[in-house]
Amino acid sequence: MLEYTLLAVSSLFVIVDPIATVPAFLAMTPNDTPEARIKMARLACLVAAGMLVVFAWSGNLIFRLLGITLPAFQIAGSIVLLLVALDMLRAQRSRVQETTEETYAGAIKEDIAITPLAIPMLAGPGAITTAILLRNQAVGDLGKQIGLLLSILAVAAASYGIFRLSAHGAKWLSPIALRLVTRIMGLLLAAIAVQFIFDALKAQKGTWL
């Protein structure tokens, strides 16, 4: 359970990537007070956590309705994660997580908490995919399911802490350090995505023989 929980926390934190979201968060709230920024960040993290929990625990139902097998979704989801990871290795914010248009739309909104901050910047396709894949690894194991729930809450709390720290400005956020951390996290995410592909191929191997 400990190994699974560490995997869940690390992979979710890497794909949610709240540190890289800080510049966009500040750019979209130039006229808001620190208190208003903190309030928006709190709501955004709660909504993002709720979305990840809902999709993680309803993913199998969606698969059955659409006739999608788990290995197929694992491979497709891993490709999405790899695309994000490749952008992170180039120290770029992936368009899978957010687009320039979404960031601009957020800049002209009075409240960015639910969109675009919570969805899709925090709980975007990559994060939702990761949550579903992790949940499927915990099927039939109550301990792992509790670990996944706690991991989602922990990542949401960490994201809120980062946004709260940046609400008064992000002078502590060195561009060089940000690029370095982003590249390291991108490499870890790429490894996680490849492991998901291996797991899917291993699970499907029996049907090919």
Contacts in CASP RR format, 6 or more apart in sequence:
PFRMAT RR
TARGET T0000
AUTHOR 0000-0000-0000
METHOD contacts of the structure
MODEL  1
MLEYTLLAVSSLFVIVDPIATVPAFLAMTPNDTPEARIKMARLACLVAAG
MLVVFAWSGNLIFRLLGITLPAFQIAGSIVLLLVALDMLRAQRSRVQETT
EETYAGAIKEDIAITPLAIPMLAGPGAITTAILLRNQAVGDLGKQIGLLL
SILAVAAASYGIFRLSAHGAKWLSPIALRLVTRIMGLLLAAIAVQFIFDA
LKAQKGTWL
1 141 0 8 1.000
1 143 0 8 1.000
1 144 0 8 1.000
1 147 0 8 1.000
4 137 0 8 1.000
4 138 0 8 1.000
4 144 0 8 1.000
4 147 0 8 1.000
4 148 0 8 1.000
5 144 0 8 1.000
5 147 0 8 1.000
5 148 0 8 1.000
5 150 0 8 1.000
5 151 0 8 1.000
7 134 0 8 1.000
7 192 0 8 1.000
8 134 0 8 1.000
8 147 0 8 1.000
8 148 0 8 1.000
8 151 0 8 1.000
8 152 0 8 1.000
9 151 0 8 1.000
9 154 0 8 1.000
9 155 0 8 1.000
10 188 0 8 1.000
10 192 0 8 1.000
11 130 0 8 1.000
11 134 0 8 1.000
11 188 0 8 1.000
11 189 0 8 1.000
11 192 0 8 1.000
12 52 0 8 1.000
12 127 0 8 1.000
12 130 0 8 1.000
12 131 0 8 1.000
12 134 0 8 1.000
12 151 0 8 1.000
12 152 0 8 1.000
12 155 0 8 1.000
13 155 0 8 1.000
13 158 0 8 1.000
14 185 0 8 1.000
14 186 0 8 1.000
14 188 0 8 1.000
14 189 0 8 1.000
14 192 0 8 1.000
15 81 0 8 1.000
15 84 0 8 1.000
15 126 0 8 1.000
15 127 0 8 1.000
15 130 0 8 1.000
15 189 0 8 1.000
16 48 0 8 1.000
16 122 0 8 1.000
16 123 0 8 1.000
16 127 0 8 1.000
16 155 0 8 1.000
16 159 0 8 1.000
17 88 0 8 1.000
17 97 0 8 1.000
17 182 0 8 1.000
17 185 0 8 1.000
18 122 0 8 1.000
18 158 0 8 1.000
18 159 0 8 1.000
18 162 0 8 1.000
18 163 0 8 1.000
19 162 0 8 1.000
19 173 0 8 1.000
19 178 0 8 1.000
19 181 0 8 1.000
19 182 0 8 1.000
20 88 0 8 1.000
20 93 0 8 1.000
20 178 0 8 1.000
20 182 0 8 1.000
21 93 0 8 1.000
21 98 0 8 1.000
21 117 0 8 1.000
21 121 0 8 1.000
21 122 0 8 1.000
21 159 0 8 1.000
21 163 0 8 1.000
22 162 0 8 1.000
22 163 0 8 1.000
22 166 0 8 1.000
22 170 0 8 1.000
22 173 0 8 1.000
23 170 0 8 1.000
23 173 0 8 1.000
24 93 0 8 1.000
24 98 0 8 1.000
24 103 0 8 1.000
24 121 0 8 1.000
25 37 0 8 1.000
25 41 0 8 1.000
25 112 0 8 1.000
25 117 0 8 1.000
25 163 0 8 1.000
25 166 0 8 1.000
26 37 0 8 1.000
26 166 0 8 1.000
26 169 0 8 1.000
26 170 0 8 1.000
27 103 0 8 1.000
27 107 0 8 1.000
28 103 0 8 1.000
28 106 0 8 1.000
28 107 0 8 1.000
28 109 0 8 1.000
28 112 0 8 1.000
28 116 0 8 1.000
28 117 0 8 1.000
29 36 0 8 1.000
29 37 0 8 1.000
29 40 0 8 1.000
29 112 0 8 1.000
30 107 0 8 1.000
32 40 0 8 1.000
34 167 0 8 1.000
34 168 0 8 1.000
35 167 0 8 1.000
37 163 0 8 1.000
37 167 0 8 1.000
38 163 0 8 1.000
38 164 0 8 1.000
38 167 0 8 1.000
39 113 0 8 1.000
40 111 0 8 1.000
40 112 0 8 1.000
40 113 0 8 1.000
40 117 0 8 1.000
41 113 0 8 1.000
41 117 0 8 1.000
41 159 0 8 1.000
41 160 0 8 1.000
41 161 0 8 1.000
41 163 0 8 1.000
41 164 0 8 1.000
41 167 0 8 1.000
42 160 0 8 1.000
43 113 0 8 1.000
43 114 0 8 1.000
43 118 0 8 1.000
44 112 0 8 1.000
44 113 0 8 1.000
44 114 0 8 1.000
44 117 0 8 1.000
44 118 0 8 1.000
44 122 0 8 1.000
44 163 0 8 1.000
45 118 0 8 1.000
45 122 0 8 1.000
45 156 0 8 1.000
45 157 0 8 1.000
45 159 0 8 1.000
45 160 0 8 1.000
45 163 0 8 1.000
46 156 0 8 1.000
47 113 0 8 1.000
47 114 0 8 1.000
47 118 0 8 1.000
47 119 0 8 1.000
47 123 0 8 1.000
48 118 0 8 1.000
48 119 0 8 1.000
48 122 0 8 1.000
48 123 0 8 1.000
48 127 0 8 1.000
48 156 0 8 1.000
48 159 0 8 1.000
49 123 0 8 1.000
49 152 0 8 1.000
49 153 0 8 1.000
49 155 0 8 1.000
49 156 0 8 1.000
50 123 0 8 1.000
50 152 0 8 1.000
51 118 0 8 1.000
51 119 0 8 1.000
51 123 0 8 1.000
51 128 0 8 1.000
52 123 0 8 1.000
52 127 0 8 1.000
52 128 0 8 1.000
52 131 0 8 1.000
52 152 0 8 1.000
53 131 0 8 1.000
53 149 0 8 1.000
53 152 0 8 1.000
55 128 0 8 1.000
55 131 0 8 1.000
55 132 0 8 1.000
56 131 0 8 1.000
56 132 0 8 1.000
56 134 0 8 1.000
56 135 0 8 1.000
56 148 0 8 1.000
56 152 0 8 1.000
57 135 0 8 1.000
59 132 0 8 1.000
59 135 0 8 1.000
60 70 0 8 1.000
60 135 0 8 1.000
60 136 0 8 1.000
60 139 0 8 1.000
62 68 0 8 1.000
63 69 0 8 1.000
63 70 0 8 1.000
63 73 0 8 1.000
69 204 0 8 1.000
70 136 0 8 1.000
70 200 0 8 1.000
70 203 0 8 1.000
71 200 0 8 1.000
71 201 0 8 1.000
71 203 0 8 1.000
71 204 0 8 1.000
72 200 0 8 1.000
73 132 0 8 1.000
73 133 0 8 1.000
74 133 0 8 1.000
74 136 0 8 1.000
74 196 0 8 1.000
74 197 0 8 1.000
74 199 0 8 1.000
74 200 0 8 1.000
74 203 0 8 1.000
75 196 0 8 1.000
75 197 0 8 1.000
75 200 0 8 1.000
75 201 0 8 1.000
77 126 0 8 1.000
77 129 0 8 1.000
77 133 0 8 1.000
77 193 0 8 1.000
77 196 0 8 1.000
78 133 0 8 1.000
78 193 0 8 1.000
78 194 0 8 1.000
78 196 0 8 1.000
78 197 0 8 1.000
78 200 0 8 1.000
79 193 0 8 1.000
80 96 0 8 1.000
80 125 0 8 1.000
80 126 0 8 1.000
80 129 0 8 1.000
81 126 0 8 1.000
81 129 0 8 1.000
81 130 0 8 1.000
81 189 0 8 1.000
81 190 0 8 1.000
81 192 0 8 1.000
81 193 0 8 1.000
81 196 0 8 1.000
82 190 0 8 1.000
82 193 0 8 1.000
82 194 0 8 1.000
83 94 0 8 1.000
83 96 0 8 1.000
84 94 0 8 1.000
84 96 0 8 1.000
84 97 0 8 1.000
84 126 0 8 1.000
84 186 0 8 1.000
84 189 0 8 1.000
85 186 0 8 1.000
85 187 0 8 1.000
85 189 0 8 1.000
85 190 0 8 1.000
85 193 0 8 1.000
86 190 0 8 1.000
87 93 0 8 1.000
87 94 0 8 1.000
87 95 0 8 1.000
87 96 0 8 1.000
88 94 0 8 1.000
88 182 0 8 1.000
88 183 0 8 1.000
88 185 0 8 1.000
88 186 0 8 1.000
88 189 0 8 1.000
89 183 0 8 1.000
89 186 0 8 1.000
89 187 0 8 1.000
89 190 0 8 1.000
91 178 0 8 1.000
91 179 0 8 1.000
91 182 0 8 1.000
91 183 0 8 1.000
96 124 0 8 1.000
96 125 0 8 1.000
96 126 0 8 1.000
97 120 0 8 1.000
97 121 0 8 1.000
97 124 0 8 1.000
97 126 0 8 1.000
98 116 0 8 1.000
98 120 0 8 1.000
98 121 0 8 1.000
102 116 0 8 1.000
102 120 0 8 1.000
102 121 0 8 1.000
103 116 0 8 1.000
105 116 0 8 1.000
106 112 0 8 1.000
106 115 0 8 1.000
106 116 0 8 1.000
109 115 0 8 1.000
122 159 0 8 1.000
130 192 0 8 1.000
131 148 0 8 1.000
131 152 0 8 1.000
133 196 0 8 1.000
134 148 0 8 1.000
134 151 0 8 1.000
135 145 0 8 1.000
135 148 0 8 1.000
137 144 0 8 1.000
137 199 0 8 1.000
138 144 0 8 1.000
138 145 0 8 1.000
138 147 0 8 1.000
138 148 0 8 1.000
165 172 0 8 1.000
166 172 0 8 1.000
166 173 0 8 1.000
END
